[in-house]
């Protein structure tokens, strides 16, 4: 019976058989849709190790290929997430890394993935959605801004596919288009003393803080390709962060009307500020892994009084893995919501 | 939100044999999208702005479809009178749900009037996108540009096709 099911599975999705191979454990967990609320102590162990094989109860090591059949079923049911990662993310240092833009288009659908499309003509009709991920470490705010402007211009004319920058900033306060200086509670001199920068931007949203241990994603994607408006897009960014929080057993939720962002209770764990120009997005989301929350005391975060800020570290009971792993998981949550079936890691 | 996610994974789970289909995110406002109003007598751009040409002046705004996709507007940035605008070029921006979206002009010309009510009440665009929520009035420099814009039937079809990407 089990072998019949497996045969059926392979016939439907020949490429899924390779799915488990070469995938970092962090991404596999996102695919499995596992949350620690369902998990046991083993979940905790798994989350705190990077790219390590499964450990069985008897202490033996389970190869990825020998994952139980039930896991394969789960992977398959997470469509359209099949044949996605052709190159697993490589361990990146957190040193500032500024990749020069190589605007090579992803190869055609016929050759992408570890699959041959012959077996599944239905699958061919699925829209090919490519995402390119830039893992960048710690980046100065203005440099990241300039890079986004350049990439957005390239994306607009179709030179590059949908791209997402994954990075952290040194201590930086930023204002949105409305320039709500009144929500900055200290003087510019005080900012200098504490070693923080202040920048005005064209994004939506109010004042916020970015700093080390806060995961930032700047997706530069075409909303017109998917018929999305600002509202759907922002809901997608909220869902991305809510999904990630759930991996660590944290129940986050979107804010009420007018309070865009991701909350745990009445504490904000994730912020959003976006710019859409000619249907191309820039800026994006900021998710607090474990930043120094004292920096938020110098502003009225997002212009909302009487609500606090929090972080994943504060809200979860689990041990957290390295920031890089959490960044990868965040990207996978994003890729899942926006239905990318091909993710390329730079 | 959680219901949406659940519905999405349930839909995925049930589509075992129809792997060609993508489960859409099932946005809650999809019903209202079907009923976005499109007025006859106006011309429409692919970036969801409308223009009404009356004699020497053309009024420009964003469509019902656009305001629905944006969400509640909280801020509008408009140019000053006298500013030149170019067809397809950005002349201002609107903000909703922490997202600023550029607004583009469907025609070229010079801005002669700006809707100052919007600085106090940006929500007029949501409640009355074709009337009280107008954005700018333009003196067109090449009225023939209007001919290349979409009519109401074309624009309705355009919206349907764009939304079908979900």
Interface residues (C-beta under 8 A of the other chain):
Chain A: X12 X13 X33 X76 X77 X78 X79 X80 X82 X120 X122 X123 X125 X126 X127 X176 X177 X178 X202 X203 X204 X205 X224 X225 X226 X227 X228 X229 X230 X231 X232 X233 X234 X235 X236 X238 X239 X242 X243 X253 X254 X257 X258 X260 X261 X272 X273 X274 X275 X276 X277 X278 X279 X337 X339
Chain B: X1 X2 X4 X5 X9 X12 X13 X15 X16 X17 X18 X19 X20 X22 X23 X25 X27 X29 X47 X66 X68 X69 X70 X71 X72 X74 X75 X77 X90 X93 X95 X96 X97 X98 X99 X100 X101 X102 X104 X162 X163 X164 X165 X166
